[in-house]
Each structure stands twice: as structure tokens, then as C-alpha cells.
Amino acid sequence: KIHYNQKEYKESLSALRDALSVAKAARLLNSKMVTDIRNLLSLATEMVAKSKDDGAPPE
């Protein structure tokens, strides 16, 4: 059984937020790419919210 922990999820969320901030600030990415990053951030946020105390991945 593969275990995911909240620390890893939160590090991933932080990295995605940083990527989105850089994209907005530099305006190097087109709007579709910014939308894709936002969608990933939303999905990752849901995973963190659903992750169990024992580190089990969301079903």
C-alpha cells in the first residue's frame, strides 16, 4: 500500500502556488497554461482536504 502524507501534499501545493505566481508576474505563460496550473492547484487542494490522518491517499 502506497502512503501519501500531508507534508508532501502541502509541499506540492506550495510549489504550484509559486509556479502560478511566477507565471502571473512574468506574464510568460498564455492564459490556458495559467488555467491549467489553477486546475492542478484546485485538484491538489482537494487531495489535501481528503487525505486521511494515517496518510492514506484519497479514494
N, C-alpha and C positions, 0 to 999 in steps of 0.2 A: 504494500500500500504506500503510495506516494503522499508525503506530507508537505503541506504548504503552511508557512507561518505568517502571521500578520506583519511581522517586521519586513519580510520580503515584499509583501503586497504594498506596504507603505513606502518602501524604497522605490518600487516601480511607479507608484503614484507620483512621488516627488520628481522622479526623472521625467515623467510625462508632462507634469506641470511646467518644469524647466524648459522642456522642448517647445511647449506651446508659447511660453513667454518669449523665448528667443525668436521663434517664428514671427510672432506679432511685432516684436521690437525691430527686427531686421527687415521685415516685410519681404523676405526672400522666397517664402512659400506661397503658392497660389491658394485661393480660398478653399479649394477642395481638400488640399493637404491639411490645412488648419482644421477643417471639419472632421477629417479622418482622425486627427490627433484628439480632438474633443470627444469623438465617439469612443476611442480607446480609453480615454480618461474616465468617461462615464461607465464603461464596462468594468474597468478596474476598480472604480469606487464601489460598484455593486458587489464585486467579489470580496472586497474588504468587509463590507457590511454583512455579507452572508457567511463569511468564514467563521468556523466554529472555534471555541476555546482550545480544543485539542489540536488545532491546526489542520483539520480535515478540509479538503477542498470543497467548495460549494457544489451541490449536485445539480 
